[in-house]
Amino acid sequence: MTATAPLVVACDESGNDGENLLSGRSTVFAHASVTVAPDDAAALMDEIRGRTRSQTTELKSKTILQPRHQATAKWLLSHPSLEGCASVHLTHKKYFVVSKLFDSTAEELAHELGDDIYETGAALAGANLLFFLAPQSYGTAWDRLLMTFQRFMRAKDAVHAHEELAHLIRSMVTLLSDKDAVVRDVLGTVFAGLRHLGSLSKLQLGEGGEERLRTMDPLIAAVGATVRSWGSISGRPVEVVHDATKELTPVKIEWVKQFLSHPEGVAPSRQGLACELTDVRLVDSKEDPRVQVADLLAGTGRIVGESMVSEHQHPLSPSLIPMVSGASLWPIPGNMNVENARKAMLSQF
C-alpha cells in the first residue's frame, strides 16, 4: 500500500491521430493536466458557461477558441486557481517521428556499446540535427523516408513490416550516397542501428505480448511525461483521471507503470528517477469538471502549437506558454549543440 496519498491529476488531449503522425488532421498533439479540486474546476466551468452563454452540457475547447470568446480563454489561462496546478505537454508530430527514428536506431546502438547518449545530450542533439538539417540536405526525399518509417511502425503484420523495412534501408542508402550532406554522419549512425528495428517491430505487432504497444502514439509518451513531471514536483505518487480513450488499455497502463518505476532500463543515467503511477481511471468527461478544464487547456494548446509550427503568433500564445511543460517534445535549434542538449535533458529531471 502506498504510504503517501497520491496526487490526483486530471487529463485530456487534443489533436490525436494515433500513429498517423505525418498525414493526420493536426501537426501538433496536446495533452493537458490539472491538479485542481473538483469544486474549483466546477466553479471555473460554471463561470465559463456564463461568460460564453453556452447551454451545452459539456462545454468543449472549440467554444472558447472562437474569436468572440478570446477574452474568456485568456481569463481561464490566467486564473489564480490554475497557477502551479496546470500543465500542457506539446508534441510536434513530425519531430516525434524523427526522434523515434533516431532513438530506436542510433540510441539503441549506443546503448548496446555501453554509451548513454541521453546523459551526454547526444540523443537529443542528434534528433534536432536531423529535424532541422536533413530537409536542407535531402529535400522531399527526407519526407518520403520519414513516411516509410511511419508505415513500418504501423505495419499490420510481419510481412508488411519486412517490406517497409527493406524500403527504408534502400531509401537510407540512397541518401547516404550524397557525401556532401551536412547530416551524413548523423544519418550514418541511424543506418548503423537499423537492425534494432526488428525488436521494436515485434512490440508494435504485439508478438509475444497481449496486444500491440503502439509506441508511436504520442498519448502514451505524454501520459508518462505528465506523471513524471507531477511526481517530481509534488514528491508524491500520481493517480491519473483521464478522459476515456481506447488507447489507454490495462496492458498499456501497466507498461507505463513499469517504465516509470524502472527508468534505468532506458538509460543508466536515469537511475534514482523512478516515480509511481498508482492508477489510471478512465472517466466520461461529462462527469468530471477537472477533465473538462483539461480539455479546454488541451484544445488551446493544440491551436497555439499549430501556430508555432506555421511560425505565426497566436493571440493566446503569451497566456499559454507559461503552462507548457519543459518535457514537451518540441524541436529547438539550440539543442543541435550537444552541451545545450545535455543541459536541456538534465532540466527535465
N, C-alpha and C positions, 0 to 999 in steps of 0.2 A: 504493500500500500504506500502511496506517495505521502511523505510526511508533510510537505508543504502544499497548500491548496493551489491548484493550477490557475494560471491566468487565463480567463476566457477571452478568446479572440474571435470576433465575428467577421466573416469574409464573403466577398462576392467578386465576380470577374466581368470583364467586358472585352470583346474583340477576339474571342477564342474560336479559331477554325481548326482546332485539334492539331494534327500533324501536318496539315496543309499550310505550311508557313509561308510559302513563296507565291502562292496564287490564290489566297483566300480573300475574304472581303475587307480585311484590315491589315495594315502594315505593323500594327502595334497591339500587343496584348497587355491589358492592365489588370492587376489583382490588388484589391484594396482590403484593408483590415482595420478594425476599430476595437478598442477595449472599453468603450463607454458602457455605462449601466443601461439596462433595458428601459428604465423610466426616462433617463436623459435622452436616449435615442428616440423614444416615442414622442417626447416633447419637441425634439427637433423636427421630426416628420410632421407633426401637427402644425408647427409654425410654417413649414414649407408649403403644406397644403393650403394654409390660409393665404400666404403670400402669392401663390400661383393660382389660387382659386380652383384647385384641382378637386374633382369629385370622385376620382378613381380610388378603388380600394387599395391598390398597390401603385404608388407613385414611382415611376422609373426615371432614370437619368435623362432620357430624351426630353422630359418635360423641362427640367431646369437648364438644359443645354439650348433651349430655344432663345434666340436673341432677346426677346422681350422679358425673359426671366434671368438675364445675366446678373442682375443685381442680387437676386436671390442666391444664385450659385456662389457669388463672391461672399455673401453673408455666411453661407454654410462653411465655406473653406476657411474663413477667419473666425469661426465661432469658438469662444473660450473652452467649451466642453470638449472640443476636438484637439486642443493643444496638447501635444505629447501622447495623445490617445488615438491617433490615426496615421496610417502609412499607406503609400501607394507604390507597389512594385511594378515597374515598367519593363517590358520585354520588347526590344526591337527585333522583329521576327527574322529578318534576313541575317542580322548579326548572330542571333541564336543558332541559325543553321551553320554559319561559318565557325562559330565557337564549338559546336558539336562535332563538326568535321575535324577540327584541329585536336580537340580533347580525345576523341575516340581513335586517333591515329598517332600523331606526334607525341601527345602526352602519355599514351599507353606504352609507346616505345621507350620513352624516357623512364617511365616507372619500371619497366622490365629491366632497364640498365642500372637501376638504383638511383636515378636522378629525380628529385622532387622539383619539378619546374613550376609548381604552384607557389612554393616557398620563394623561389628566386624571382618570380614575376615573369618568367619566360613564357608560361602558358597564356597569360593574359596579353602579353605583348605580341605573341605570335598570332593570336586571333585578330587583334587590332591591325597588325601589319597586313594580314590577308584581306581584311574587310576594306581597308582604305586604299591599299596599293594594288591588289590583284585586278580590280576593274580597270585601272590605268594601264596595266601591263597587258591584259588579255581581252579587254572589251567584253562583248557579248558571249564569247567562249567561256568566260568565267561564270556567267549566269547560267549557261547551259550545264556546266559541271555541277553547280550547286543544285540545280533541278534534278540531275541524275542522282546525286547523293540523297536528295529527299525521296525520290522514287525507290531507291534501295532501302531506305529506312522504313518506307510504308509498304514494302512488298507483301503480297498476300500469302506467299508460300516460298519455300526454299529455292524452287526452280526460278521463280521471278527474281528473287534476291540475287541469285548467282548471275543471272543475265545482266542485271543492273550494275553489279559489282564489276563485271567484265567491261561494261561500257564505261564505268568510272575510271578504271585503270587505263583504258585506251585514251580517254579524254585527258587524263593527267600526263600521260607520256607525251601527248601532242603539245601540251602547254610547256612541259619541261624542255622541249626541244628548242625553245626560244632562250638562248643563253644570255641575252641582254636584259631579260625581265628582272626588275629590281627585287621581286619577291621569290625569285627562283630557288634560293637556298631554303627559305621557309617552306615553300611548297614541296621541296625535296624531302623535308622531314615528315611531311604528311604522307608522301608517297612511300617512304621507308616504313611507315607504320600501318599501311593499308591492310596487312594481314590480320591485324587485330579486329578488323570489322567483322570477321566471321563470328566471334563470340558475341559481339553486340547484336548481330543479326538474329542469333538464336534467342536472345532475350526479347527482341522485338517480335519474333514469331511465336514466342511462348513455348519453345522447345524445352522440355524438362521442367516446366512450371505449370501453374494452374491457369495462367492466362497471359496474353501479350502485355508487356510492361509499357510499351508506347513511350519511350524515353524522349521522343521528340515533341511530346505535348507540353507546352510551356506551363500548363497548370500545375503539373507535378513539381517542376522546379520552383515555381512561385510559392507553392504551399510550404515546401521545405525551407526556402529562404525566409518566409514570413515567420515560421515557428522559430528558426534560429535567431532572427532579429529580436523578436519579442522576448524569447527566453534569455537572450544576452542582456537586454535592457532591464528586465524585471528580476532576473536571477531565480525565476520560478519555472516549474513545468508549465506546459501550454496545452490548453484544450481548445480545439478549433470547432466553431459552429459555422458551417458553410452552406450556402445555398445549394440545394440538391443538384447534383450533376452525376451523370452515369460514369464519368471517368474516375471518380474517387471511389473505387471498389474496395472491399475489405483487403484484397491482396495488395493493391497499390498503397493503401494506407499503411499496411504492415511493412511494406518495402520502405516507405518514407521513415517510419519509426526506426527501423534498423539502421538506415543511412545516418539519421540524426544522432543516434546513440553511439554509433561507431564511425565517426568521420575519418578516423585514421586509416580506415580501409580504402579511402580515396587517395589520401596523401599523408605521409608520416608527420608533416608539419601541422596537421590538424589534431594531433594527439592532445587530449585535455580540453577540446572544444565541444564536447558532447552536450546535447540538450535533449530534454524529454518531451515527446508528444504523447500525452496521455490518451487522447481520444479525438476522433473527428466525427462530429454529429452533423448529419445532413438534414436540413430543415426546409420547409416551404417558406420562402422569404415573406410571404403574406403574413406569416405568424410571428415573425421576429423583426422588430423595428431596427435592431442593430445591423442585421443583414441588409435592410433597406437603405440605411445610411451608407453602408459599404458599397451598395450598388450605385448610389449617386456619385460616390468618390471614384469608383472604378470607371464609370462611363465618362466622367470628366477627365480622368487620367488618360484614357484612350484617345479622346479628342485632342487633348493637349499634346500627347505623344505623337500623334499623326501630324500635327502642325510642326513639330520639331523635325520629323523626318523630311517633310517638304520644305523645311527651312523658312517657315512663316511663324511669326509671333502671334499666338492665340491670346485674346484678351484675358483669359483666365490663367495663363501661364504663371504670372508673378504670384498669384494666390495659391496655385497648386504645388509649384516647385518645392517649397519648404517641406511638403509632406512626402516627397519622392524618396523611396528607400535607397540608401547607398549601395545596396546589394542588387540594384536593378541591372538587368542585362542590356547594357547600352554601350555602343561604340564611342570611345573618347580618343581623339587624335593623340593627346599627350601620352596615352598608355601604349603607344607604339615603342616608347622608350622603356627598357626593361626596369630601370630603377623606379621610374614613376609607377609602372605596373606593380612592382613589388610593394610599394607603399600603399597603393590602392587596395591590394589584396589584404594587407595587414589591417587596414582601416575597417574592413568588413567584419573583423572578429574581435 
